[in-house]
Amino acid sequence: MATDITTDRLRELAETRNDHAKVLSVFVNLDPREFAAPPARATEINAVLDKAERCIRDADHLTHDERAALREDIVRVRARLTADLTAFAGARGLAVFASGPARLLEVLKLPRPVPGHVAIGDAPVVEPLARIGAGELWWLVLVDRRRARLLAGTVDGLVELWRVDHETKGRHDQGGWSQARYARAIDKEAEDHLRAVDAELQRRLRRTRIAGLLIGGPSETTSHFEALLHADVSRCVCGRFDVDVWNSGADDVLRAARPQLDELVARRDEGLFARVEEGLGKQGRAAAGLEPVLAAVHERRVDTLLVQEGFAAAGSRCPQCGWLGVSAGAQCPADGTRTAPVENVVEEAVAATFAQDARVRFLPLDDPRLEQRGSIAAVLRF
């Protein structure tokens, strides 16, 4: 079953390496404007997987064993993606990571379209997931007196994760039931339903970190629901909004919540920039520019990495300790090993940041604040 994007899962993916095997990363575009019907989606999935087969065939850096393992990965991926297209309903894209020797086969539903892409490397390619806000996952829970839905994503799009209809079972005022007893029975069923939704959110929060939670639905029900929430869920709540709980599509829900989400994201970004400026002023709790940030990544000091959309740079990586630098062919200052060139050291820094259980935030290309700091900066832990 497809998994929602979480920072924890991206950290696990970024740490997935096997010295004796390659990892296949596949991104599939399922933009409903182009691939709304199941046959169109199936065609696009097969086209990307055919491209992956050609990449494996044409890659001259692969050993015989690596090539054979990747071909087996393609078989497993194709079987997973084509077995039941309804499993990916609502997704606007898919990210697939496979490596048989590493016991990896992961399919992530994406809340916005991504270009079809295939990569073969030593680790999963997670940077495209960070670019759609993977480090800033928002939950929107919709509730009325008997039904609930949970959607997750960013301001770019939402994916529905869960829904439930606790159909009321109270009897009409027949067989000796008074109107008052009937009303009390219905009210208790409604409260039991809301408590069950709270329990589901608690369960999911134990394995997922989110930026915040918005509650949608009739105002009377949402206020009652918020009052019932467990403290672990309540502390995540950032506001409420009106929306049709059961019949609204993901895009409709996003439109209803968008004003609040935009305000919350802008407020968090302002806070991040304030922490960068303060840290740079104190010379220690922030870094700006590619080389200082790469040094902080290697020292595992990064709390939050800020990257300007589209920023890329060639660099190098130590195959022994993972040190990242901007000069190809230089010796690693940490252990003296000769470094290997990498096409985009920013992508490597993003993956290394996730592996350190830190956050990544991509900011718009036209944001002058980050551009003035070299298009990359970091808030540091120490």
Helices and strands as residue ranges (DSSP letters): H 7-14, E 23-29, H 38-58, H 64-83, G 85-88, E 93-99, E 104-110, E 117-121, H 127-131, E 138-143, E 147-154, E 157-165, H 179-205, E 212-216, H 219-228, H 231-234, E 237-241, H 250-281, E 286-288, H 290-298, E 302-308, E 315-317, E 324-325, E 340-342, H 345-355, E 359-363, H 368-371, E 376-380
